[in-house]
Amino acid sequence: MARVFVTRKLPGDALDRLRAEFDVDVWGLDRPPSKAEIIERIGDVEGLLCLLTERIDREVMDAAPRLRAISSYSAGLDHIDLEEATRRGIIVSYTPGVLTEAVADLAWALLLSVARRIVEADREVRGGGWRVGWHPTYMLGSNVYGRTIGIVGMGRIGTAVARRARGFNMRILYYSRSRKPEVERELGAVFVGLDELLKEADYVVLSVSLNRETYRMIGERELRLMKPSAYLINISRGAVVDTEALVKALKEGWIAGAGLDVYEEEPLPKDHPLTRLRNVVLTPHIGSATREVRERMAEIAVENLVRSLRGEMPLYPANPEVLVSG
């Protein structure tokens, strides 16, 4: 019976199916295992089910000479050395698609929260700061309806964000690796260069994958292009934004505010400069965190791994050529 290592307990009962077919070892703690702890556990595994919190690189693969399949419980794959896995004939799979609407919902929640100062307002009420009743200049925020949104990365999630923007009668600009004629036709989105998008948008939403091209694609130069009244929303990966530059932009008023679900360092330290700013809304990487989505992700990750270990094509392969050429 093939041995499988799972780097975290998953919601729902999907792991029961895995246990029915394989010898399954599950990391039992809530915190992610370190690289050393993973290496210690995978010497004889043929299958690995991991999360985005684990870096699966050459060193890890070296420690598992029998490894044939990696299934990631994630929509992104920047934590896995895909090129190295492909070179070794290891099939890699992941769980895109199922979390699209949930992440788009959170993007919109962040956008509305920071624009209308909802988190600040909640603190005012709870902390006793609301002392004057209704007042014409108290807790003023920014309009959302009818404004301009700029979406960086028009994939599944970016398109879902655009559909929500349509409901708010927004002008939709987007920048992506390639044009999306179907989105332009359906939603009236306009393809523009990144600089133009940053200069014109009232709300900039980042929904790109993290790779060499997108690493810190939003830095000091890009933030200074944005309007002083504009807001940045990041639901992609923390490293897409230069955090130091963003803190400076928020402190010095280059932009009006930000809504962040992802960070270069996770978990974000409680004393991080971002936590001391009033014009930023922070959530702890919960874009896909609905019960329904997380259980479905577990089901897909397990199905991917089962199929891969049987020599079948997984539902969502990242390097299908491994099986095709094999």
Order of alpha helices (4+ residues) and beta strands (2+ residues): beta-alpha-beta-alpha-beta-alpha-beta-alpha-beta-alpha-alpha-beta-alpha-beta-alpha-beta-alpha-beta-alpha-beta-alpha-beta-beta-alpha-alpha
